[in-house]
Amino acid sequence: MLKGFTHARLACGCRLTFREGVEGSPVTVVVDEKAPQCVIPLHVRDLPVYDFREALRPPTRFLPLEEEEYEEEG
């Protein structure tokens, strides 16, 4: 169950709504109403707005193994 905010208004004038999320994401953000003056093509009414932050996505490339610690010769 969602708690707190149910709607938000962006600077471009579009109105967002928050819905129950899917697996891996607790909340889905959906464009509820697109503002007439909005020029952002990603804002489409009734479509979800996705979070593209790298921290929330699994890596898409091979990650190097961590190097083990070493002692300096002395």
Secondary structure by P-SEA (a helix, b strand, c coil): ccccccccccccbbbbbbccccccccbbbbbcccccccccccccccbbbbbccccccccccccccccccccccc
